[in-house]
Amino acid sequence: MLSRESAEMIGLQAVAWLAANEELLPVFLGATGASAEEFRAGLEDPSFQGAVLDFILMDDAWVSAFCEAERLDYERPRAARAMLPGGGEVHWT
C-alpha cells in the first residue's frame, strides 16, 4: 500500500506527464472543461491529481505510456488514485 505522500508524488508525475503530452492534454482539457490556467493552478492539488489519474486510468494505453515514461509498475497509478481525495473504490452490490 502506498503512503499518501507517495500517492501525491505519483499524482504530480501524472500531471507533469499529461502536461507534456501534446496529443492527450487537449483531450483532457476538453473532457473536463478545465482551462490551461486551471490546469497549471491544480498542479499540487491532490484532488486535481486524482482527476488526472482518473483520466489516465480510462485507457490501458495511457496507463502503459505513463508508467513506462515514469518507470512505474502498472498498478501504481491505480494504487495512488485510491489514496488521493475521492479515490475510494466504489463497490456496486
Number of C-alpha atoms within 10 A of each C-alpha: 10 13 12 16 12 15 24 22 16 23 27 22 20 25 25 15 19 21 18 11 12 10 10 15 17 17 12 19 14 11 10 12 11 14 13 13 8 12 17 13 11 17 19 14 15 21 18 20 28 28 22 24 26 16 18 23 17 10 10 11 11 15 23 18 14 21 20 12 11 13 10 14 11 15 11 17 23 18 17 24 28 20 21 23 15 12 17 10 10 6 5 4 3
